Amino acid sequence: MVIRKALIIGFLILSSTAQTNHDAFGKGNQFILNPADNIEIKWKPSPDSPYLKGINAYKKKDFKKAREEFLKELKLWNNPFAAHWYGVMLAKGEGGEKDLVLARQYFKKSSNEGYAQAQYDYALMADMAEGGPQDLEDARKYYGKAAKGGNPYSQYHYGDMLRKGEGGPSDLKLARIFIKRAADQGIPEAQETYANMLRLGEGGDKNLKEAKFFYKLAADQGESQAQYNYALMLYNHSHPVKYAKEILTYCKKAADNNYVPAQIYYADLLKTGELYKKDISEACSYMKKAAEAEDSNAQYAYAEMLYKKECFSSNFKKEALDYLKKAVDQGHEEAQKVYKKIKK
């Protein structure tokens, strides 16, 4: 399952990306135009400006000095880039105490000057209730600003909020446009979500061929649900045996990433030997993993495998009954029927 709010990549990792983001706005030290909404930034730092001193200090990991210089720059020029850097350091506790409340304020300050990276970071904090209460309406607003400025992560988040109707009305057609933009820039969560929309026909026509293409892109970047869905799409081909090796490979990847549906599916493929030779021992191992993840279908299936002595146990009957009872307690109807018969 793609969980939008799990994609926390803003201020938490900016130490490795912030300089690149700043440099992207102009040539050398001349910042001419902010692409977020065409606001002209009339600012040309001198070689001894506090801003450049802050950048150099940050590179040398002299965080205390960097923080001081960025604050000086803010007081002198109200520089939006310095506001963003200062917010990053507050959020990470670099050069002084960590202060998420103040970081959120500085991100918004920079955002309102049109800086796309700050807009993303502020939106993320508003979305995640970091440094203040959750504000989905504001999060959507600022994700949208950064998305229109070309920030790929904001494009994904903004599209996902449009898709789910968070922070405002749902708009599947527009969601599909922005999620595709992020997918085309290599964001794996966006590739997976866009594939889902293509497969289901959300916001436009169904396109299974293109859905498979985007599932594979996301799968190759390690997205477990995409790995599973890609394997399923290959299996549903008119000649699945032709893709047996690829199906098993991607399904195993998802299973090894602890994606429970893939563990169950992979165990079934190994148990039946439908696409390759049977491997009951390995099937038991993966089904047990899924059962231990509290999946009732897996608990029932593993109990059945134990009862038939397909899986090793020092006490087949007891362990089978234990897993059957777990499935019963979760409301698994077939398990309940079997359990009643056993208890009579």
Backbone torsions as a table, in degrees:
resi	resn	phi	psi	omega
1	MET	NA	132.4	175.6
2	VAL	-82.3	123.0	178.4
3	ILE	-114.0	108.6	-174.5
4	ARG	-54.8	-43.2	-173.0
5	LYS	-72.5	-6.3	176.0
6	ALA	-79.9	-12.0	-176.3
7	LEU	-86.2	76.1	-177.6
8	ILE	-99.0	91.9	-176.6
9	ILE	-128.8	12.0	-175.9
10	GLY	-77.3	-109.6	-173.9
11	PHE	-66.7	-15.3	-176.1
12	LEU	-67.7	-25.4	-179.5
13	ILE	-124.7	18.9	-174.5
14	LEU	-67.4	-14.7	-179.6
15	SER	-60.8	-26.6	-178.6
16	SER	-98.2	-8.7	-174.9
17	THR	-124.8	-15.5	-170.4
18	ALA	-61.7	-39.4	-178.3
19	GLN	-63.0	-41.6	177.5
20	THR	-60.4	-42.4	-179.4
21	ASN	-62.7	-41.3	179.2
22	HIS	-65.0	-46.3	-176.6
23	ASP	-64.2	-23.3	-177.1
24	ALA	-67.0	-11.2	-174.6
25	PHE	-93.5	-1.9	-180.0
26	GLY	-173.7	-177.1	179.5
27	LYS	-100.0	123.0	-178.6
28	GLY	63.4	-127.6	-179.8
29	ASN	-99.4	5.8	-178.1
30	GLN	-94.9	100.3	177.5
31	PHE	-87.9	113.1	-172.5
32	ILE	-99.8	-52.0	-172.3
33	LEU	-139.3	132.8	175.0
34	ASN	-90.7	119.1	-175.0
35	PRO	-70.7	-8.8	-176.2
36	ALA	-60.0	-45.8	178.6
37	ASP	-154.4	32.7	174.9
38	ASN	59.5	37.5	174.0
39	ILE	-88.2	125.4	178.7
40	GLU	-78.3	132.0	178.6
41	ILE	-104.1	104.4	-176.0
42	LYS	-87.1	78.9	-175.4
43	TRP	-154.4	124.8	177.1
44	LYS	-130.4	103.4	-174.7
45	PRO	-68.9	141.1	173.5
46	SER	-80.7	160.1	-177.6
47	PRO	-56.3	-27.4	-179.1
48	ASP	-103.8	21.6	180.0
49	SER	-68.9	148.6	177.1
50	PRO	-56.0	-33.9	-179.1
51	TYR	-61.2	-51.2	-179.0
52	LEU	-68.0	-33.2	174.7
53	LYS	-63.4	-38.3	177.9
54	GLY	-65.1	-42.2	178.0
55	ILE	-60.6	-47.7	-178.6
56	ASN	-63.9	-40.1	178.6
57	ALA	-65.5	-38.8	179.9
58	TYR	-64.1	-41.9	178.9
59	LYS	-60.2	-34.4	-179.9
60	LYS	-85.8	3.8	-179.1
61	LYS	64.4	24.6	172.4
62	ASP	-91.4	77.0	-170.1
63	PHE	-68.2	-33.7	179.8
64	LYS	-62.8	-45.8	179.8
65	LYS	-66.7	-41.3	-179.6
66	ALA	-58.7	-45.3	-179.2
67	ARG	-62.1	-41.5	179.5
68	GLU	-64.2	-41.8	-178.0
69	GLU	-68.1	-40.2	178.7
70	PHE	-64.3	-37.5	178.6
71	LEU	-67.0	-38.5	176.3
72	LYS	-60.8	-45.1	-179.7
73	GLU	-60.2	-39.7	178.6
74	LEU	-62.7	-42.8	-178.4
75	LYS	-68.7	-32.6	-179.1
76	LEU	-79.2	-46.7	-168.6
77	TRP	-125.9	-4.8	-177.1
78	ASN	55.0	40.1	-176.1
79	ASN	-68.3	120.6	-177.6
80	PRO	-64.6	-30.0	178.5
81	PHE	-70.2	-39.4	176.7
82	ALA	-65.7	-37.6	177.9
83	ALA	-61.0	-39.9	179.7
84	HIS	-68.8	-46.1	177.4
85	TRP	-57.8	-44.4	-179.1
86	TYR	-62.4	-40.9	176.9
87	GLY	-62.9	-40.3	177.6
88	VAL	-59.4	-45.6	-177.5
89	MET	-68.9	-35.0	174.8
90	LEU	-65.1	-41.7	-177.8
91	ALA	-66.7	-33.0	-177.7
92	LYS	-96.3	-6.7	-178.7
93	GLY	70.5	32.1	179.9
94	GLU	-92.6	127.6	178.2
95	GLY	77.0	11.8	-179.5
96	GLY	164.1	-168.3	-177.2
97	GLU	-68.2	147.6	174.6
98	LYS	-75.5	134.8	-178.5
99	ASP	-147.3	92.8	-176.8
100	LEU	-69.5	-32.1	179.1
101	VAL	-62.3	-48.1	-179.8
102	LEU	-69.9	-36.8	178.4
103	ALA	-59.0	-44.8	179.9
104	ARG	-60.9	-38.0	179.7
105	GLN	-66.3	-40.9	-179.5
106	TYR	-72.2	-34.0	175.6
107	PHE	-63.0	-40.7	-179.8
108	LYS	-68.8	-37.8	178.3
109	LYS	-59.1	-46.7	178.4
110	SER	-67.4	-38.1	179.2
111	SER	-58.1	-42.2	-176.5
112	ASN	-71.1	-9.5	172.5
113	GLU	-94.3	2.2	173.5
114	GLY	94.4	14.1	-178.1
115	TYR	-84.5	116.0	-171.4
116	ALA	-62.3	-41.5	-179.0
117	GLN	-63.9	-40.1	177.6
118	ALA	-66.6	-37.3	178.0
119	GLN	-60.6	-41.9	177.8
120	TYR	-64.0	-47.6	-176.8
121	ASP	-65.1	-39.7	177.0
122	TYR	-64.9	-44.9	180.0
123	ALA	-59.9	-40.5	179.8
124	LEU	-62.4	-41.8	179.7
125	MET	-68.3	-39.6	177.8
126	ALA	-66.6	-36.7	178.9
127	ASP	-66.6	-43.2	-173.9
128	MET	-92.7	3.5	-177.8
129	ALA	58.1	40.8	175.6
130	GLU	-95.9	128.6	178.2
131	GLY	73.0	18.0	-179.4
132	GLY	156.9	-179.9	-177.5
133	PRO	-68.8	155.6	175.6
134	GLN	-65.1	136.9	179.0
135	ASP	-139.3	87.0	-174.9
136	LEU	-66.8	-32.3	179.2
137	GLU	-65.0	-44.9	178.9
138	ASP	-69.1	-38.7	178.4
139	ALA	-58.7	-46.8	179.6
140	ARG	-62.8	-40.8	-179.7
141	LYS	-59.8	-46.6	-175.2
142	TYR	-81.6	-31.0	169.8
143	TYR	-58.4	-41.6	-179.3
144	GLY	-62.5	-42.7	178.6
145	LYS	-61.3	-47.2	-178.9
146	ALA	-68.9	-35.3	178.8
147	ALA	-61.7	-42.8	179.6
148	LYS	-70.1	-19.7	175.7
149	GLY	-87.3	0.0	174.3
150	GLY	99.4	3.1	179.0
151	ASN	-71.2	115.1	-172.6
152	PRO	-65.7	-35.2	179.4
153	TYR	-69.1	-37.4	175.7
154	SER	-66.5	-36.1	177.4
155	GLN	-60.1	-42.0	178.2
156	TYR	-66.0	-50.7	-178.1
157	HIS	-61.5	-44.7	-179.9
158	TYR	-62.0	-45.8	177.9
159	GLY	-61.5	-39.3	-178.7
160	ASP	-67.1	-37.7	177.8
161	MET	-69.0	-38.0	174.8
162	LEU	-62.8	-39.6	-178.9
163	ARG	-65.6	-41.3	-175.7
164	LYS	-91.0	-8.4	-177.2
165	GLY	70.9	34.3	178.1
166	GLU	-93.6	131.9	179.5
167	GLY	75.0	9.9	-178.7
168	GLY	161.5	-178.1	-177.3
169	PRO	-67.4	153.6	176.7
170	SER	-72.7	143.0	176.1
171	ASP	-146.4	89.2	-173.9
172	LEU	-66.1	-35.3	-179.3
173	LYS	-64.0	-47.2	179.0
174	LEU	-69.1	-36.8	177.8
175	ALA	-57.9	-44.9	-178.5
176	ARG	-62.5	-37.0	179.1
177	ILE	-63.3	-48.8	-176.1
178	PHE	-73.0	-37.3	178.9
179	ILE	-65.4	-36.9	176.8
180	LYS	-65.2	-38.6	178.2
181	ARG	-58.8	-43.2	178.5
182	ALA	-68.3	-40.1	179.2
183	ALA	-61.9	-40.8	179.8
184	ASP	-67.4	-18.0	177.6
185	GLN	-98.3	10.1	170.7
186	GLY	90.1	12.9	178.4
187	ILE	-77.5	113.3	-172.6
188	PRO	-61.6	-38.0	178.8
189	GLU	-63.4	-36.3	178.4
190	ALA	-70.0	-38.7	178.6
191	GLN	-61.5	-42.7	179.9
192	GLU	-66.8	-45.0	-179.5
193	THR	-65.5	-41.5	178.8
194	TYR	-63.3	-39.9	176.9
195	ALA	-61.0	-41.4	177.3
196	ASN	-60.4	-42.8	-178.7
197	MET	-66.1	-38.6	176.8
198	LEU	-65.9	-41.3	-178.4
199	ARG	-67.2	-37.2	-176.7
200	LEU	-92.7	-11.0	-177.2
201	GLY	74.6	32.4	178.6
202	GLU	-82.5	125.8	176.9
203	GLY	73.5	12.2	-178.8
204	GLY	166.2	-169.0	-177.3
205	ASP	-70.9	153.1	170.5
206	LYS	-69.9	145.1	176.2
207	ASN	-151.9	89.9	-173.9
208	LEU	-68.2	-33.5	179.5
209	LYS	-64.1	-45.9	179.2
210	GLU	-70.9	-34.0	177.0
211	ALA	-60.0	-44.9	179.2
212	LYS	-61.0	-39.7	179.1
213	PHE	-60.5	-46.7	-178.1
214	PHE	-73.8	-32.3	174.4
215	TYR	-60.0	-42.6	-178.7
216	LYS	-65.9	-40.2	177.2
217	LEU	-57.8	-46.5	179.7
218	ALA	-68.8	-39.6	-179.9
219	ALA	-60.6	-40.8	-179.0
220	ASP	-72.5	-10.5	173.6
221	GLN	-100.7	8.3	172.5
222	GLY	95.1	10.0	178.1
223	GLU	-75.8	112.9	-171.3
224	SER	-64.8	-40.0	179.7
225	GLN	-67.2	-36.1	177.4
226	ALA	-66.4	-38.0	177.0
227	GLN	-60.7	-43.6	179.6
228	TYR	-66.2	-47.3	-178.9
229	ASN	-65.8	-35.8	176.9
230	TYR	-64.2	-42.6	177.5
231	ALA	-61.6	-41.5	179.4
232	LEU	-64.3	-39.8	180.0
233	MET	-66.0	-35.9	175.4
234	LEU	-68.1	-39.4	-179.6
235	TYR	-64.8	-35.3	-178.7
236	ASN	-78.6	2.3	174.7
237	HIS	-66.6	156.7	-178.4
238	SER	-64.3	-21.0	178.3
239	HIS	-131.1	70.9	-175.0
240	PRO	-61.8	-28.7	-179.0
241	VAL	-59.5	-31.2	178.3
242	LYS	-59.6	-30.1	-177.3
243	TYR	-108.6	19.6	-173.2
244	ALA	-54.1	-47.9	-177.1
245	LYS	-62.7	-43.2	-178.6
246	GLU	-68.3	-40.1	178.4
247	ILE	-59.9	-49.5	-178.2
248	LEU	-65.1	-38.5	-179.1
249	THR	-62.7	-50.3	-177.0
250	TYR	-72.0	-35.2	178.4
251	CYS	-65.9	-40.4	178.5
252	LYS	-65.0	-39.2	177.9
253	LYS	-58.6	-45.7	179.8
254	ALA	-65.9	-40.0	179.2
255	ALA	-63.8	-41.1	179.3
256	ASP	-71.3	-17.8	173.1
257	ASN	-87.6	12.3	177.6
258	ASN	66.0	29.2	173.9
259	TYR	-85.7	108.4	-168.7
260	VAL	-58.4	-46.8	178.4
261	PRO	-56.2	-35.3	178.8
262	ALA	-70.6	-36.5	177.5
263	GLN	-61.7	-42.5	179.0
264	ILE	-66.2	-45.9	-178.2
265	TYR	-64.2	-43.8	179.8
266	TYR	-64.4	-41.6	177.6
267	ALA	-60.9	-41.7	178.6
268	ASP	-63.4	-42.1	179.2
269	LEU	-62.9	-40.1	179.3
270	LEU	-70.7	-36.4	-178.8
271	LYS	-68.2	-43.0	-176.5
272	THR	-83.8	-24.9	-176.0
273	GLY	66.5	26.7	-174.8
274	GLU	-63.3	-39.0	-177.5
275	LEU	-108.9	-16.2	-176.4
276	TYR	-155.1	179.5	-178.6
277	LYS	-64.6	149.5	-179.9
278	LYS	-65.0	147.8	173.9
279	ASP	-145.8	83.3	-175.0
280	ILE	-63.1	-40.0	-179.3
281	SER	-60.1	-45.8	179.0
282	GLU	-68.6	-36.1	177.6
283	ALA	-61.2	-42.3	178.4
284	CYS	-62.5	-41.1	-178.3
285	SER	-61.4	-46.0	-177.8
286	TYR	-73.8	-35.5	178.3
287	MET	-67.6	-36.8	178.4
288	LYS	-65.4	-39.9	177.5
289	LYS	-58.6	-43.6	179.4
290	ALA	-66.8	-38.6	178.7
291	ALA	-64.5	-39.2	179.6
292	GLU	-71.4	-16.6	175.2
293	ALA	-86.1	12.1	175.2
294	GLU	70.1	28.7	174.0
295	ASP	-87.1	121.3	-174.0
296	SER	-66.7	-35.6	177.6
297	ASN	-64.0	-40.8	178.5
298	ALA	-68.6	-39.0	178.3
299	GLN	-61.1	-43.2	179.1
300	TYR	-66.2	-45.4	-178.7
301	ALA	-65.4	-40.3	-179.9
302	TYR	-68.7	-37.9	176.1
303	ALA	-59.5	-42.3	179.1
304	GLU	-64.0	-40.9	179.0
305	MET	-66.0	-38.3	176.3
306	LEU	-66.1	-43.3	-178.2
307	TYR	-61.1	-36.4	179.1
308	LYS	-84.5	2.6	179.6
309	LYS	60.6	33.9	175.3
310	GLU	-82.6	-25.9	178.9
311	CYS	-111.8	144.9	-178.1
312	PHE	-72.7	139.4	173.9
313	SER	-159.1	146.5	177.1
314	SER	-74.6	-17.7	177.9
315	ASN	-147.3	83.9	-174.0
316	PHE	-54.7	-49.7	-173.4
317	LYS	-63.7	-46.2	-178.1
318	LYS	-64.6	-46.5	-177.3
319	GLU	-66.9	-37.6	177.9
320	ALA	-62.4	-42.7	-179.7
321	LEU	-66.5	-37.3	178.8
322	ASP	-62.1	-45.5	-179.8
323	TYR	-71.6	-33.7	176.7
324	LEU	-63.9	-42.0	179.8
325	LYS	-64.2	-37.4	177.4
326	LYS	-61.4	-41.7	178.1
327	ALA	-66.3	-39.4	177.7
328	VAL	-59.8	-45.6	-177.9
329	ASP	-64.5	-19.3	177.7
330	GLN	-96.3	5.4	174.8
331	GLY	86.3	18.9	178.7
332	HIS	-69.9	113.8	-171.1
333	GLU	-62.8	-45.1	-179.0
334	GLU	-65.3	-38.7	177.9
335	ALA	-64.3	-38.6	178.6
336	GLN	-63.5	-40.6	178.6
337	LYS	-63.1	-46.3	-179.1
338	VAL	-64.7	-41.1	-178.1
339	TYR	-63.8	-39.6	177.7
340	LYS	-62.1	-42.0	179.5
341	LYS	-63.5	-41.9	-178.7
342	ILE	-65.3	-38.5	-175.0
343	LYS	-79.8	-10.0	179.6
344	LYS	-71.0	NA	NA
